[in-house]
Amino acid sequence: MPLVTISLLKGKSKDHIRAIADGVHQALTDTYNVPPGDRFQFIRQYEPEEFIYDPDYLGVHRTDDVVFIHIVAGNWRDTATKKALYKAIADRLVEKPGLRREDVQVVLSPNARDEWSFGNGLASYLQDTDPA
């Protein structure tokens, strides 16, 4: 279950924001083996004074259309799969809503199976479902 936070400047249309959310989720299903119904996303929109970034970090020029995508997901995927995810997200967001590749930034925060509880006080990905 990836937990996705999408951050961008305020002022984009609902369709624009939905296209970003849908594109990220489709990339996860295409490359990360995420089931279509496994969708948990937060959209955060910021005022310009709350959205501070380096427009040219690592030689990549970003505009105010930049979108920061933070994905918390299990650490059981290899580097090739992660690279495929980055590419798939950029490809989809270029296609719709029409972002520049340079304006798509993705950060993964991997974690272990014992660091997820989907409810009931249980470590959901473990065989042992005892909450203690």
LINLIN-V103885 format. One record per residue. N is the residue number from 1. RES is the residue in one letter. PHI is phi in whole degrees, -180 to 180 (999 if undefined). OMEGA is omega as a letter, one per 30 degrees, with the letter a starting at -180 (NA if undefined). NEAR is the number of other ideal C-beta (glycine too) atoms within 8 Angstrom. Layout:
N | RES | PHI | OMEGA | NEAR
N | RES | PHI | OMEGA | NEAR
//
This chain:
1 | M | 999 | l | 8
2 | P | -68 | l | 11
3 | L | -111 | a | 9
4 | V | -112 | l | 15
5 | T | -117 | l | 9
6 | I | -113 | a | 16
7 | S | -117 | l | 11
8 | L | -157 | l | 16
9 | L | -71 | l | 12
10 | K | -63 | l | 7
11 | G | 116 | l | 4
12 | K | -85 | a | 8
13 | S | -71 | l | 5
14 | K | -61 | l | 5
15 | D | -65 | l | 7
16 | H | -62 | a | 9
17 | I | -65 | l | 13
18 | R | -64 | l | 8
19 | A | -63 | l | 11
20 | I | -65 | a | 14
21 | A | -60 | l | 12
22 | D | -65 | l | 9
23 | G | -64 | l | 14
24 | V | -64 | a | 16
25 | H | -64 | l | 12
26 | Q | -63 | l | 10
27 | A | -63 | l | 14
28 | L | -65 | l | 13
29 | T | -70 | a | 10
30 | D | -73 | a | 7
31 | T | -118 | a | 10
32 | Y | -111 | l | 12
33 | N | 60 | l | 3
34 | V | -94 | l | 10
35 | P | -62 | a | 5
36 | P | -54 | a | 6
37 | G | -83 | a | 4
38 | D | -91 | a | 8
39 | R | -129 | l | 6
40 | F | -136 | a | 8
41 | Q | -135 | l | 10
42 | F | -121 | l | 8
43 | I | -108 | l | 8
44 | R | -121 | l | 8
45 | Q | -114 | a | 10
46 | Y | -124 | l | 10
47 | E | -71 | a | 7
48 | P | -55 | a | 7
49 | E | -74 | l | 4
50 | E | -102 | a | 6
51 | F | -125 | a | 10
52 | I | -111 | a | 3
53 | Y | -152 | l | 8
54 | D | -84 | a | 5
55 | P | -70 | a | 7
56 | D | -134 | a | 7
57 | Y | -58 | a | 8
58 | L | 57 | l | 3
59 | G | 76 | l | 5
60 | V | -104 | a | 7
61 | H | -85 | l | 7
62 | R | -106 | l | 12
63 | T | -113 | l | 9
64 | D | -71 | l | 5
65 | D | -88 | a | 9
66 | V | -57 | l | 12
67 | V | -126 | l | 13
68 | F | -103 | a | 10
69 | I | -116 | a | 14
70 | H | -109 | a | 11
71 | I | -119 | l | 13
72 | V | -95 | a | 10
73 | A | -152 | l | 13
74 | G | -58 | a | 10
75 | N | -88 | a | 7
76 | W | -97 | l | 4
77 | R | -108 | a | 9
78 | D | -86 | a | 5
79 | T | -61 | a | 5
80 | A | -60 | l | 6
81 | T | -67 | l | 10
82 | K | -64 | l | 10
83 | K | -64 | l | 8
84 | A | -63 | l | 9
85 | L | -63 | l | 14
86 | Y | -56 | a | 9
87 | K | -66 | a | 8
88 | A | -63 | l | 12
89 | I | -63 | l | 14
90 | A | -60 | a | 10
91 | D | -58 | a | 9
92 | R | -67 | a | 12
93 | L | -78 | l | 15
94 | V | -70 | a | 10
95 | E | -63 | a | 7
96 | K | -154 | g | 8
97 | P | -95 | l | 9
98 | G | 100 | l | 5
99 | L | -72 | l | 11
100 | R | -81 | l | 8
101 | R | -57 | a | 7
102 | E | -66 | a | 8
103 | D | -97 | l | 11
104 | V | -116 | l | 14
105 | Q | -117 | a | 9
106 | V | -121 | l | 10
107 | V | -127 | l | 8
108 | L | -98 | l | 9
109 | S | -121 | a | 8
110 | P | -76 | l | 8
111 | N | -149 | a | 9
112 | A | -93 | a | 6
113 | R | -62 | a | 9
114 | D | -82 | a | 7
115 | E | -106 | l | 5
116 | W | -126 | l | 11
117 | S | -131 | a | 8
118 | F | -95 | l | 7
119 | G | 134 | l | 6
120 | N | 64 | l | 6
121 | G | 68 | a | 5
122 | L | -113 | l | 10
123 | A | -81 | a | 11
124 | S | -62 | a | 8
125 | Y | -90 | a | 7
126 | L | -101 | l | 8
127 | Q | -64 | l | 3
128 | D | -79 | a | 5
129 | T | -98 | l | 7
130 | D | -72 | a | 5
131 | P | -66 | a | 7
132 | A | -83 | NA | 2
//
